[in-house]
Amino acid sequence: MKTAALFLAIMLLFAGCDRPNCKNSNPIFEEYAPETEIYKTELANSLMGANKSKLRFWFDDIKEFNGRKLLLFNVQNDKLCAIMAMEFEPMEKLQFIIEKNGKSFHGAEFKNLKFQIQNDSSTTRFILKDFDEIID
């Protein structure tokens, strides 16, 4: 009986750490990869009207694309459910994650993540600027 109660308590603890479920209603986010230009343009447009203080970010993976490492984040608020592929400059806060190639950080929330959107005629880029903490 005690074992079952302990198991249930542990499962509830881990369930509470997951990001909230979200349902994507944008077909572009379903049909294209996050590093494609059509996806990035649509995400940038969606973010323009979003309250940035309500956005939440959970680490998903590190991916190499066109010779650059990208950090993939699940990004969501009450109207958005997408994956953001972010470029980044070396920063001490990210060093451990990069060294471990993101292993064991999947699902960790990045609090108060700040990013920049750069657009020109040929590409849209999301660039990680800073964050306060990682909650794993």
DRENTORKOL-3810 file (N, C-alpha, C; in nm, 4 decimals):
REM DRENTORKOL-3810
@n.u->0.0828; n.v->-0.1197; n.w->0.0000; ca.u->0.0000; ca.v->0.0000; ca.w->0.0000; c.u->0.0866; c.v->0.1252; c.w->0.0000
@n.u->0.1908; n.v->0.1273; n.w->0.0873; ca.u->0.2790; ca.v->0.2434; ca.w->0.0923; c.u->0.3535; c.v->0.2597; c.w->-0.0396
@n.u->0.3915; n.v->0.1481; n.w->-0.1004; ca.u->0.4629; ca.v->0.1529; ca.w->-0.2284; c.u->0.3738; c.v->0.2151; c.w->-0.3363
@n.u->0.2485; n.v->0.1770; n.w->-0.3390; ca.u->0.1555; ca.v->0.2311; ca.w->-0.4385; c.u->0.1346; c.v->0.3804; c.w->-0.4176
@n.u->0.1224; n.v->0.4230; n.w->-0.2936; ca.u->0.1038; ca.v->0.5643; ca.w->-0.2628; c.u->0.2283; c.v->0.6446; c.w->-0.3010
@n.u->0.3455; n.v->0.5891; n.w->-0.2728; ca.u->0.4703; ca.v->0.6561; ca.w->-0.3100; c.u->0.4813; c.v->0.6670; c.w->-0.4614
@n.u->0.4499; n.v->0.5607; n.w->-0.5321; ca.u->0.4538; ca.v->0.5607; ca.w->-0.6789; c.u->0.3585; c.v->0.6664; c.w->-0.7343
@n.u->0.2369; n.v->0.6732; n.w->-0.6813; ca.u->0.1382; ca.v->0.7710; ca.w->-0.7258; c.u->0.1874; c.v->0.9126; c.w->-0.6993
@n.u->0.2454; n.v->0.9371; n.w->-0.5838; ca.u->0.2970; ca.v->1.0693; ca.w->-0.5506; c.u->0.4082; c.v->1.1111; c.w->-0.6469
@n.u->0.4965; n.v->1.0191; n.w->-0.6799; ca.u->0.6055; ca.v->1.0484; ca.w->-0.7736; c.u->0.5493; c.v->1.0780; c.w->-0.9122
@n.u->0.4519; n.v->0.9997; n.w->-0.9571; ca.u->0.3913; ca.v->1.0225; ca.w->-1.0886; c.u->0.3228; c.v->1.1581; c.w->-1.0947
@n.u->0.2531; n.v->1.1969; n.w->-0.9892; ca.u->0.1881; ca.v->1.3283; ca.w->-0.9858; c.u->0.2916; c.v->1.4402; c.w->-0.9871
@n.u->0.4017; n.v->1.4211; n.w->-0.9191; ca.u->0.5079; ca.v->1.5203; ca.w->-0.9172; c.u->0.5620; c.v->1.5428; c.w->-1.0577
@n.u->0.5902; n.v->1.4351; n.w->-1.1295; ca.u->0.6435; ca.v->1.4481; ca.w->-1.2649; c.u->0.5385; c.v->1.5014; c.w->-1.3614
@n.u->0.4150; n.v->1.4651; n.w->-1.3424; ca.u->0.3092; ca.v->1.5160; ca.w->-1.4293; c.u->0.2943; c.v->1.6661; c.w->-1.4132
@n.u->0.3181; n.v->1.7182; n.w->-1.2942; ca.u->0.3083; ca.v->1.8610; ca.w->-1.2691; c.u->0.4209; c.v->1.9402; c.w->-1.3325
@n.u->0.5293; n.v->1.8757; n.w->-1.3723; ca.u->0.6433; ca.v->1.9451; ca.w->-1.4309; c.u->0.6303; c.v->1.9620; c.w->-1.5812
@n.u->0.5386; n.v->1.8902; n.w->-1.6430; ca.u->0.5235; ca.v->1.8981; ca.w->-1.7874; c.u->0.4596; c.v->2.0290; c.w->-1.8280
@n.u->0.4847; n.v->2.0658; n.w->-1.9533; ca.u->0.4203; ca.v->2.1857; ca.w->-2.0043; c.u->0.2725; c.v->2.1575; c.w->-2.0261
@n.u->0.1899; n.v->2.2595; n.w->-2.0187; ca.u->0.0468; ca.v->2.2396; ca.w->-2.0410; c.u->0.0207; c.v->2.1913; c.w->-2.1834
@n.u->-0.0818; n.v->2.1111; n.w->-2.1981; ca.u->-0.1205; ca.v->2.0682; ca.w->-2.3322; c.u->-0.1670; c.v->2.1888; c.w->-2.4115
@n.u->-0.1357; n.v->2.1871; n.w->-2.5385; ca.u->-0.1880; ca.v->2.2917; ca.w->-2.6248; c.u->-0.2282; c.v->2.2275; c.w->-2.7561
@n.u->-0.3226; n.v->2.2894; n.w->-2.8220; ca.u->-0.3711; ca.v->2.2364; ca.w->-2.9486; c.u->-0.3389; c.v->2.3377; c.w->-3.0564
@n.u->-0.2672; n.v->2.2929; n.w->-3.1563; ca.u->-0.2306; ca.v->2.3789; ca.w->-3.2665; c.u->-0.3466; c.v->2.3873; c.w->-3.3648
@n.u->-0.3820; n.v->2.5091; n.w->-3.4030; ca.u->-0.4883; ca.v->2.5268; ca.w->-3.5015; c.u->-0.4344; c.v->2.5837; c.w->-3.6327
@n.u->-0.3036; n.v->2.5998; n.w->-3.6429; ca.u->-0.2432; ca.v->2.6570; ca.w->-3.7626; c.u->-0.1849; c.v->2.5441; c.w->-3.8490
@n.u->-0.2384; n.v->2.5213; n.w->-3.9678; ca.u->-0.1897; ca.v->2.4100; ca.w->-4.0506; c.u->-0.0421; c.v->2.4242; c.w->-4.0921
@n.u->0.0089; n.v->2.5439; n.w->-4.1017; ca.u->0.1505; ca.v->2.5618; ca.w->-4.1386; c.u->0.2408; c.v->2.5003; c.w->-4.0325
@n.u->0.2029; n.v->2.5132; n.w->-3.9063; ca.u->0.2838; ca.v->2.4554; ca.w->-3.7990; c.u->0.2769; c.v->2.3030; c.w->-3.7987
@n.u->0.1763; n.v->2.2474; n.w->-3.8617; ca.u->0.1632; ca.v->2.1016; ca.w->-3.8717; c.u->0.2359; c.v->2.0463; c.w->-3.9943
@n.u->0.2366; n.v->2.1220; n.w->-4.1030; ca.u->0.2842; ca.v->2.0710; ca.w->-4.2311; c.u->0.4323; c.v->2.0972; c.w->-4.2600
@n.u->0.4931; n.v->2.1930; n.w->-4.1906; ca.u->0.6308; ca.v->2.2310; ca.w->-4.2210; c.u->0.7189; c.v->2.2171; c.w->-4.0974
@n.u->0.8474; n.v->2.2023; n.w->-4.1210; ca.u->0.9454; ca.v->2.1927; ca.w->-4.0118; c.u->0.9768; c.v->2.3334; c.w->-3.9591
@n.u->1.0111; n.v->2.3445; n.w->-3.8303; ca.u->1.0360; ca.v->2.4753; ca.w->-3.7690; c.u->1.1503; c.v->2.5556; c.w->-3.8320
@n.u->1.2423; n.v->2.4904; n.w->-3.9009; ca.u->1.3531; ca.v->2.5647; ca.w->-3.9592; c.u->1.3244; c.v->2.6110; c.w->-4.1025
@n.u->1.2054; n.v->2.5772; n.w->-4.1564; ca.u->1.1717; ca.v->2.6213; ca.w->-4.2912; c.u->1.1262; c.v->2.7674; c.w->-4.2898
@n.u->1.1455; n.v->2.8330; n.w->-4.4013; ca.u->1.1126; ca.v->2.9757; ca.w->-4.4082; c.u->0.9638; c.v->3.0030; c.w->-4.3929
@n.u->0.8798; n.v->2.9199; n.w->-4.4509; ca.u->0.7351; ca.v->2.9420; ca.w->-4.4394; c.u->0.6904; c.v->2.9303; c.w->-4.2927
@n.u->0.7466; n.v->2.8351; n.w->-4.2205; ca.u->0.7138; ca.v->2.8157; ca.w->-4.0791; c.u->0.7611; c.v->2.9370; c.w->-3.9979
@n.u->0.8865; n.v->2.9785; n.w->-4.0200; ca.u->0.9421; ca.v->3.0912; ca.w->-3.9437; c.u->0.8654; c.v->3.2202; c.w->-3.9713
@n.u->0.8274; n.v->3.2428; n.w->-4.0958; ca.u->0.7511; ca.v->3.3636; ca.w->-4.1292; c.u->0.6156; c.v->3.3620; c.w->-4.0596
@n.u->0.5484; n.v->3.2476; n.w->-4.0631; ca.u->0.4185; ca.v->3.2356; ca.w->-3.9968; c.u->0.4317; c.v->3.2543; c.w->-3.8457
@n.u->0.5359; n.v->3.1969; n.w->-3.7873; ca.u->0.5576; ca.v->3.2121; ca.w->-3.6438; c.u->0.5868; c.v->3.3577; c.w->-3.6088
@n.u->0.6698; n.v->3.4230; n.w->-3.6877; ca.u->0.6996; ca.v->3.5654; ca.w->-3.6631; c.u->0.5720; c.v->3.6485; c.w->-3.6696
@n.u->0.4873; n.v->3.6218; n.w->-3.7682; ca.u->0.3598; ca.v->3.6939; ca.w->-3.7787; c.u->0.2709; c.v->3.6669; c.w->-3.6580
@n.u->0.2679; n.v->3.5436; n.w->-3.6124; ca.u->0.1875; ca.v->3.5086; ca.w->-3.4946; c.u->0.2401; c.v->3.5776; c.w->-3.3691
@n.u->0.3714; n.v->3.5909; n.w->-3.3602; ca.u->0.4321; ca.v->3.6528; ca.w->-3.2422; c.u->0.4147; c.v->3.8045; c.w->-3.2394
@n.u->0.3966; n.v->3.8653; n.w->-3.3553; ca.u->0.3821; ca.v->4.0118; ca.w->-3.3614; c.u->0.2646; c.v->4.0597; c.w->-3.2770
@n.u->0.1551; n.v->3.9866; n.w->-3.2783; ca.u->0.0378; ca.v->4.0274; ca.w->-3.2020; c.u->0.0300; c.v->3.9664; c.w->-3.0636
@n.u->0.1279; n.v->3.8855; n.w->-3.0287; ca.u->0.1230; ca.v->3.8150; ca.w->-2.9000; c.u->0.1746; c.v->3.9026; c.w->-2.7864
@n.u->0.1178; n.v->3.8811; n.w->-2.6693; ca.u->0.1691; ca.v->3.9437; ca.w->-2.5484; c.u->0.2941; c.v->3.8652; c.w->-2.5078
@n.u->0.4104; n.v->3.9220; n.w->-2.5294; ca.u->0.5358; ca.v->3.8493; ca.w->-2.5067; c.u->0.5543; c.v->3.8069; c.w->-2.3611
@n.u->0.4937; n.v->3.8793; n.w->-2.2690; ca.u->0.5062; ca.v->3.8414; ca.w->-2.1283; c.u->0.4268; c.v->3.7145; c.w->-2.0962
@n.u->0.3346; n.v->3.6758; n.w->-2.1834; ca.u->0.2542; ca.v->3.5552; ca.w->-2.1622; c.u->0.3124; c.v->3.4326; c.w->-2.2324
@n.u->0.4174; n.v->3.4518; n.w->-2.3134; ca.u->0.4784; ca.v->3.3384; ca.w->-2.3825; c.u->0.5579; c.v->3.2541; c.w->-2.2837
@n.u->0.5516; n.v->3.1233; n.w->-2.3028; ca.u->0.6309; ca.v->3.0311; ca.w->-2.2202; c.u->0.7108; c.v->2.9422; c.w->-2.3144
@n.u->0.8310; n.v->2.9036; n.w->-2.2691; ca.u->0.9254; ca.v->2.8302; ca.w->-2.3525; c.u->0.9766; c.v->2.7064; c.w->-2.2803
@n.u->0.9684; n.v->2.5914; n.w->-2.3482; ca.u->1.0220; ca.v->2.4661; ca.w->-2.2952; c.u->1.1227; c.v->2.4111; c.w->-2.3953
@n.u->1.2388; n.v->2.3758; n.w->-2.3458; ca.u->1.3444; ca.v->2.3240; ca.w->-2.4326; c.u->1.3023; c.v->2.1897; c.w->-2.4912
@n.u->1.3284; n.v->2.1730; n.w->-2.6208; ca.u->1.2954; ca.v->2.0479; ca.w->-2.6875; c.u->1.4204; c.v->1.9746; c.w->-2.7348
@n.u->1.5102; n.v->2.0438; n.w->-2.8068; ca.u->1.6236; ca.v->1.9742; ca.w->-2.8659; c.u->1.7258; c.v->2.0739; c.w->-2.9190
@n.u->1.8411; n.v->2.0217; n.w->-2.9566; ca.u->1.9415; ca.v->2.0970; ca.w->-3.0309; c.u->1.9519; c.v->2.0311; c.w->-3.1676
@n.u->1.9484; n.v->2.1123; n.w->-3.2711; ca.u->1.9509; ca.v->2.0591; ca.w->-3.4067; c.u->2.0508; c.v->2.1392; c.w->-3.4891
@n.u->2.1213; n.v->2.0716; n.w->-3.5756; ca.u->2.2120; ca.v->2.1407; ca.w->-3.6666; c.u->2.1399; c.v->2.1631; c.w->-3.7986
@n.u->2.1456; n.v->2.2876; n.w->-3.8480; ca.u->2.0807; ca.v->2.3220; ca.w->-3.9729; c.u->2.1677; c.v->2.4230; c.w->-4.0456
@n.u->2.2046; n.v->2.3910; n.w->-4.1680; ca.u->2.2927; ca.v->2.4780; ca.w->-4.2484; c.u->2.4206; c.v->2.5160; c.w->-4.1737
@n.u->2.4774; n.v->2.4198; n.w->-4.1027; ca.u->2.6039; ca.v->2.4420; ca.w->-4.0343; c.u->2.5961; c.v->2.5173; c.w->-3.9027
@n.u->2.4759; n.v->2.5488; n.w->-3.8573; ca.u->2.4586; ca.v->2.6204; ca.w->-3.7297; c.u->2.3750; c.v->2.5367; c.w->-3.6353
@n.u->2.4111; n.v->2.5428; n.w->-3.5072; ca.u->2.3283; ca.v->2.4766; ca.w->-3.4067; c.u->2.2095; c.v->2.5665; c.w->-3.3753
@n.u->2.0934; n.v->2.5039; n.w->-3.3651; ca.u->1.9709; ca.v->2.5735; ca.w->-3.3282; c.u->1.9148; c.v->2.5102; c.w->-3.2022
@n.u->1.8634; n.v->2.5928; n.w->-3.1146; ca.u->1.7910; ca.v->2.5442; ca.w->-2.9976; c.u->1.6434; c.v->2.5419; c.w->-3.0342
@n.u->1.5805; n.v->2.4277; n.w->-3.0172; ca.u->1.4379; ca.v->2.4156; ca.w->-3.0451; c.u->1.3602; c.v->2.4279; c.w->-2.9148
@n.u->1.2608; n.v->2.5152; n.w->-2.9151; ca.u->1.1765; ca.v->2.5378; ca.w->-2.7987; c.u->1.0306; c.v->2.5190; c.w->-2.8359
@n.u->0.9558; n.v->2.4527; n.w->-2.7498; ca.u->0.8109; ca.v->2.4575; ca.w->-2.7589; c.u->0.7715; c.v->2.5928; c.w->-2.7029
@n.u->0.6998; n.v->2.6706; n.w->-2.7805; ca.u->0.6564; ca.v->2.8031; ca.w->-2.7368; c.u->0.5045; c.v->2.8057; c.w->-2.7411
@n.u->0.4458; n.v->2.8582; n.w->-2.6338; ca.u->0.3011; ca.v->2.8635; ca.w->-2.6305; c.u->0.2490; c.v->2.9729; c.w->-2.5387
@n.u->0.1270; n.v->3.0113; n.w->-2.5675; ca.u->0.0461; ca.v->3.0947; ca.w->-2.4799; c.u->-0.0977; c.v->3.0489; c.w->-2.5023
@n.u->-0.1941; n.v->3.1311; n.w->-2.4696; ca.u->-0.3329; ca.v->3.0858; ca.w->-2.4841; c.u->-0.3782; c.v->3.0724; c.w->-2.6297
@n.u->-0.3021; n.v->3.1302; n.w->-2.7258; ca.u->-0.3413; ca.v->3.1235; ca.w->-2.8659; c.u->-0.2364; c.v->3.0614; c.w->-2.9564
@n.u->-0.1198; n.v->3.0317; n.w->-2.9044; ca.u->-0.0082; ca.v->2.9843; ca.w->-2.9863; c.u->0.0453; c.v->2.8520; c.w->-2.9328
@n.u->0.0730; n.v->2.7618; n.w->-3.0243; ca.u->0.1320; ca.v->2.6333; ca.w->-2.9905; c.u->0.2246; c.v->2.5974; c.w->-3.1060
@n.u->0.3549; n.v->2.6204; n.w->-3.0893; ca.u->0.4482; ca.v->2.6029; ca.w->-3.2005; c.u->0.5855; c.v->2.5635; c.w->-3.1473
@n.u->0.6759; n.v->2.5410; n.w->-3.2403; ca.u->0.8160; ca.v->2.5164; ca.w->-3.2066; c.u->0.8973; c.v->2.6289; c.w->-3.2668
@n.u->0.9839; n.v->2.6874; n.w->-3.1868; ca.u->1.0697; ca.v->2.7958; ca.w->-3.2329; c.u->1.2133; c.v->2.7454; c.w->-3.2402
@n.u->1.2733; n.v->2.7585; n.w->-3.3570; ca.u->1.4138; ca.v->2.7226; ca.w->-3.3771; c.u->1.4953; c.v->2.8496; c.w->-3.3629
@n.u->1.5743; n.v->2.8581; n.w->-3.2552; ca.u->1.6480; ca.v->2.9802; ca.w->-3.2245; c.u->1.7974; c.v->2.9648; c.w->-3.2448
@n.u->1.8535; n.v->3.0664; n.w->-3.3073; ca.u->1.9984; ca.v->3.0786; ca.w->-3.3125; c.u->2.0425; c.v->3.1386; c.w->-3.1796
@n.u->2.1704; n.v->3.1282; n.w->-3.1506; ca.u->2.2197; ca.v->3.1829; ca.w->-3.0248; c.u->2.3680; c.v->3.2136; c.w->-3.0375
@n.u->2.4100; n.v->3.3109; n.w->-2.9638; ca.u->2.5521; ca.v->3.3420; ca.w->-2.9502; c.u->2.6016; c.v->3.2699; c.w->-2.8251
@n.u->2.7302; n.v->3.2381; n.w->-2.8207; ca.u->2.7811; ca.v->3.1715; ca.w->-2.7000; c.u->2.7507; c.v->3.2552; c.w->-2.5752
@n.u->2.6982; n.v->3.1888; n.w->-2.4753; ca.u->2.6754; ca.v->3.2536; ca.w->-2.3457; c.u->2.6969; c.v->3.1504; c.w->-2.2365
@n.u->2.7506; n.v->3.1958; n.w->-2.1277; ca.u->2.7865; ca.v->3.1056; ca.w->-2.0190; c.u->2.6667; c.v->3.0247; c.w->-1.9695
@n.u->2.5497; n.v->3.0859; n.w->-1.9650; ca.u->2.4302; ca.v->3.0176; ca.w->-1.9162; c.u->2.3950; c.v->2.8935; c.w->-1.9986
@n.u->2.4327; n.v->2.8935; n.w->-2.1260; ca.u->2.3984; ca.v->2.7820; ca.w->-2.2152; c.u->2.5086; c.v->2.6781; c.w->-2.2272
@n.u->2.6250; n.v->2.7071; n.w->-2.1737; ca.u->2.7419; ca.v->2.6231; ca.w->-2.1962; c.u->2.7175; c.v->2.4763; c.w->-2.1614
@n.u->2.6591; n.v->2.4499; n.w->-2.0464; ca.u->2.6373; ca.v->2.3119; ca.w->-2.0028; c.u->2.5400; c.v->2.2391; c.w->-2.0962
@n.u->2.4344; n.v->2.3078; n.w->-2.1382; ca.u->2.3372; ca.v->2.2473; ca.w->-2.2287; c.u->2.4032; c.v->2.2122; c.w->-2.3616
@n.u->2.4836; n.v->2.3027; n.w->-2.4136; ca.u->2.5507; ca.v->2.2803; ca.w->-2.5415; c.u->2.6512; c.v->2.1654; c.w->-2.5287
@n.u->2.7280; n.v->2.1649; n.w->-2.4206; ca.u->2.8258; ca.v->2.0576; ca.w->-2.3993; c.u->2.7591; c.v->1.9210; c.w->-2.3936
@n.u->2.6411; n.v->1.9136; n.w->-2.3351; ca.u->2.5669; ca.v->1.7870; ca.w->-2.3215; c.u->2.4741; c.v->1.7628; c.w->-2.4406
@n.u->2.4816; n.v->1.8502; n.w->-2.5406; ca.u->2.3972; ca.v->1.8412; ca.w->-2.6595; c.u->2.2487; c.v->1.8336; c.w->-2.6236
@n.u->2.2123; n.v->1.9035; n.w->-2.5166; ca.u->2.0734; ca.v->1.9119; ca.w->-2.4745; c.u->2.0220; c.v->1.7927; c.w->-2.3967
@n.u->2.1015; n.v->1.6894; n.w->-2.3835; ca.u->2.0560; ca.v->1.5683; ca.w->-2.3139; c.u->2.0200; c.v->1.6021; c.w->-2.1690
@n.u->1.9120; n.v->1.5495; n.w->-2.1233; ca.u->1.8551; ca.v->1.5650; ca.w->-1.9893; c.u->1.7902; c.v->1.7018; c.w->-1.9657
@n.u->1.7806; n.v->1.7852; n.w->-2.0674; ca.u->1.7133; ca.v->1.9144; ca.w->-2.0517; c.u->1.5785; c.v->1.9179; c.w->-2.1237
@n.u->1.5440; n.v->1.8100; n.w->-2.1923; ca.u->1.4176; ca.v->1.8066; ca.w->-2.2660; c.u->1.3019; c.v->1.8374; c.w->-2.1716
@n.u->1.2212; n.v->1.9349; n.w->-2.2086; ca.u->1.1058; ca.v->1.9717; ca.w->-2.1277; c.u->1.1335; c.v->2.0758; c.w->-2.0216
@n.u->1.2598; n.v->2.1177; n.w->-2.0067; ca.u->1.2925; ca.v->2.2203; ca.w->-1.9072; c.u->1.2372; c.v->2.3555; c.w->-1.9522
@n.u->1.1772; n.v->2.4270; n.w->-1.8602; ca.u->1.1217; ca.v->2.5582; ca.w->-1.8924; c.u->1.2273; c.v->2.6662; c.w->-1.8755
@n.u->1.2369; n.v->2.7518; n.w->-1.9740; ca.u->1.3259; ca.v->2.8675; ca.w->-1.9691; c.u->1.2411; c.v->2.9873; c.w->-1.9286
@n.u->1.2666; n.v->3.0395; n.w->-1.8108; ca.u->1.1865; ca.v->3.1490; ca.w->-1.7569; c.u->1.2364; c.v->3.2834; c.w->-1.8096
@n.u->1.1395; n.v->3.3679; n.w->-1.8441; ca.u->1.1667; ca.v->3.5038; ca.w->-1.8903; c.u->1.2655; c.v->3.5049; c.w->-2.0076
@n.u->1.2431; n.v->3.4151; n.w->-2.1022; ca.u->1.3301; ca.v->3.4062; ca.w->-2.2190; c.u->1.3082; c.v->3.5287; c.w->-2.3075
@n.u->1.4175; n.v->3.5876; n.w->-2.3492; ca.u->1.4127; ca.v->3.7049; ca.w->-2.4370; c.u->1.4745; c.v->3.6661; c.w->-2.5710
@n.u->1.4083; n.v->3.7072; n.w->-2.6776; ca.u->1.4566; ca.v->3.6762; ca.w->-2.8114; c.u->1.4326; c.v->3.7946; c.w->-2.9028
@n.u->1.4988; n.v->3.7894; n.w->-3.0157; ca.u->1.4861; ca.v->3.8939; ca.w->-3.1164; c.u->1.4434; c.v->3.8277; c.w->-3.2470
@n.u->1.3588; n.v->3.8957; n.w->-3.3212; ca.u->1.3201; ca.v->3.8495; ca.w->-3.4545; c.u->1.3899; c.v->3.9386; c.w->-3.5555
@n.u->1.4639; n.v->3.8772; n.w->-3.6455; ca.u->1.5288; ca.v->3.9517; ca.w->-3.7542; c.u->1.4695; c.v->3.9047; c.w->-3.8861
@n.u->1.4179; n.v->3.9996; n.w->-3.9628; ca.u->1.3607; ca.v->3.9695; ca.w->-4.0937; c.u->1.4365; c.v->4.0481; c.w->-4.1990
@n.u->1.4575; n.v->3.9869; n.w->-4.3124; ca.u->1.4982; ca.v->4.0606; ca.w->-4.4309; c.u->1.4238; c.v->3.9980; c.w->-4.5485
@n.u->1.4592; n.v->4.0350; n.w->-4.6678; ca.u->1.3818; ca.v->3.9887; ca.w->-4.7838; c.u->1.3916; c.v->3.8381; c.w->-4.8067
@n.u->1.4928; n.v->3.7723; n.w->-4.7504; ca.u->1.5095; ca.v->3.6304; ca.w->-4.7807; c.u->1.4925; c.v->3.5370; c.w->-4.6612
@n.u->1.4978; n.v->3.5890; n.w->-4.5398; ca.u->1.4917; ca.v->3.4980; ca.w->-4.4251; c.u->1.4375; c.v->3.5658; c.w->-4.2994
@n.u->1.3870; n.v->3.4812; n.w->-4.2118; ca.u->1.3449; ca.v->3.5219; ca.w->-4.0777; c.u->1.4300; c.v->3.4432; c.w->-3.9799
@n.u->1.4835; n.v->3.5127; n.w->-3.8813; ca.u->1.5680; ca.v->3.4471; ca.w->-3.7810; c.u->1.5160; c.v->3.4817; c.w->-3.6421
@n.u->1.5185; n.v->3.3815; n.w->-3.5546; ca.u->1.4885; ca.v->3.4016; ca.w->-3.4131; c.u->1.6198; c.v->3.3857; c.w->-3.3386
@n.u->1.6535; n.v->3.4845; n.w->-3.2565; ca.u->1.7823; ca.v->3.4827; ca.w->-3.1882; c.u->1.7599; c.v->3.4936; c.w->-3.0381
@n.u->1.8077; n.v->3.3930; n.w->-2.9662; ca.u->1.8003; ca.v->3.3926; ca.w->-2.8203; c.u->1.8924; c.v->3.5001; c.w->-2.7656
@n.u->1.8399; n.v->3.5856; n.w->-2.6803; ca.u->1.9189; ca.v->3.6936; ca.w->-2.6220; c.u->1.9531; c.v->3.6690; c.w->-2.4758
@n.u->1.8567; n.v->3.6170; n.w->-2.3987; ca.u->1.8803; ca.v->3.5984; ca.w->-2.2560; c.u->1.7626; c.v->3.5201; c.w->-2.1968
@n.u->1.7813; n.v->3.4749; n.w->-2.0746; ca.u->1.6755; ca.v->3.4144; ca.w->-1.9956; c.u->1.7179; c.v->3.4223; c.w->-1.8499
@n.u->1.6212; n.v->3.4110; n.w->-1.7600; ca.u->1.6513; ca.v->3.4237; ca.w->-1.6181; c.u->1.6980; c.v->3.2921; c.w->-1.5555
@n.u->1.6250; n.v->3.1849; n.w->-1.5823; ca.u->1.6588; ca.v->3.0573; ca.w->-1.5207; c.u->1.6000; c.v->2.9425; c.w->-1.6008
@n.u->1.6511; n.v->2.8240; n.w->-1.5708; ca.u->1.6000; ca.v->2.7016; ca.w->-1.6312; c.u->1.5381; c.v->2.6195; c.w->-1.5194
@n.u->1.4141; n.v->2.5810; n.w->-1.5377; ca.u->1.3451; ca.v->2.4968; ca.w->-1.4401; c.u->1.3326; c.v->2.3594; c.w->-1.5029
@n.u->1.4076; n.v->2.2651; n.w->-1.4477; ca.u->1.4143; ca.v->2.1314; ca.w->-1.5050; c.u->1.3251; c.v->2.0360; c.w->-1.4280
END
